[in-house]
Amino acid sequence: MFSTETIYKKNPLVSWQKLDNQVLIISEDNQHAHELNEIAAFFWERLDEMPLKKIMQDLTDNYDVDDATLANDITVLVNDLKNKKLIL
Amino acid sequence: MSLLDKWRENTANQAIPLQASLELTYRCNERCTHCYIEKFWDDPKKVLALNDWEKILDELKSAGTLYLFIMGGEAMLNPLFWDILTAAQKRHFHLSMITNGLKIQTIEIAERLKNLGVKNVSISLYSIYPEIHDAMTQVKGSHQKTLNAISLLRSAQIKVGINCLLTKNNIDDYMKLALWCLQENLEMKVDPTVTAKLDGDLAPTAYRANKEQLTRHYEQVATTWPRGVPRPIYEKGADYVCNAAKGKCAVNPYGDLLSCIEIRKPLGNLVKQSFTEAWNSEEANKWRNIRNQDLKGVDQKTKAFCEHCPGMALNEINDPLKILDHSQMVAETKKEVYDKYAHQIPQD
């Protein structure tokens, strides 16, 4: 688990673009492409600027999701992005 | 279909330029005999400041560009090169460079490129023989410097590819360069398409390899590597000619937006206007809407081997729709070699 006060940063050496509410990310080693769905893309765009808890608040304000489900989904997403070295 | 192919196809279908080429300067420290640039200098009245380049990068990012190809002339001769690269990295573009490598002569420079997010570097190398390469670049010692750059970039963990334009002066020694690339595990792109200069001057076309040389070249490749037999071009549908003003665009050193690097008619200027305004112009639609059935002089027997470039035809014969004699000759040569050696292609 991680603190919701944490401000995660996008890895400056990954490249990405958002189109049609989806994000395409090319990994730092240039070997892998990843696609984020609309909600993950919403999360991705807010990295660098605000703590996790603020992003989660924005998500609940914009999407029909309960707190427990959101917390679980964000945990999975953050771990996934960290494991892939897409965020620092 | 891979994820990247899916994005390429979706963006091209929506005329979103996922790929953009950025010509940072016309200046160059080589004088390649076959080069399409007519003057190796930038008009001081039109040279862009850093904030102009930053606006251009912002416009491209908003337009949907992910892949940015930094090129020239020799891009590294733009005094703002490192600042522009830094600005591009901040905007999270996928960065590739096309260079002759002459300005990459220390590991510090190679590592600086790596640290600024440059993923791929394509380097022009014309021959394994210094005398042939240097004669083509008209710079003595350029071959050695280019080899140094390749080595330094690889030491910095940057993926390097070799671009080799085939002309009448280097085509006969192509196999030796290809084998060296294979041995060095370097990806190689080969192209016999020498284009006219940007102002329509046909002088570079005198360096094109002739039919006899091309036949010998394609046969040599086919007999050495059966998978290298020239094949019919993948047909993306009856209407498809090229990706210009659809999935790709280009920007020249003065900020003019182009449909692609070959089509030099500006769609607008990204310093003075928005990308959207220029991209939705009548000129852009004209290039975007070229269809296969609009092309003139198509030979039905060889059309599957014919790579028509409207920009090249516009520049050379002032008719973007007419198949060039040279393109036709290359297509015929490829088909003849294909007919002779297709049976050797391994079945996957």
Contacts between the chains, C-beta under 8 A, distances in Angstrom:
chain1	res1	chain2	res2	distance
A	10	B	92	7.4
A	12	B	89	6.8
A	12	B	90	7.9
A	12	B	117	7.3
A	13	B	117	5.3
A	14	B	92	7.1
A	15	B	66	6.3
A	15	B	92	5.2
A	15	B	93	5.8
A	15	B	94	3.7
A	15	B	95	7.3
A	15	B	117	7.0
A	15	B	119	7.8
A	16	B	66	7.3
A	16	B	92	5.1
A	17	B	18	7.4
A	17	B	61	7.6
A	17	B	64	6.4
A	17	B	65	7.1
A	17	B	66	3.9
A	17	B	92	7.6
A	19	B	7	7.7
A	19	B	10	7.9
A	19	B	11	6.8
A	19	B	16	6.5
A	19	B	64	5.3
A	20	B	10	7.8
A	24	B	3	7.4
A	24	B	4	7.9
A	24	B	7	5.4
A	24	B	66	6.5
A	26	B	66	7.5
A	26	B	94	5.2
A	26	B	119	7.7
A	30	B	94	8.0
A	30	B	119	4.4
A	30	B	120	7.3
A	30	B	159	6.6
A	33	B	2	7.6
A	33	B	3	4.8
A	33	B	4	5.2
A	34	B	3	7.9
A	35	B	3	5.7
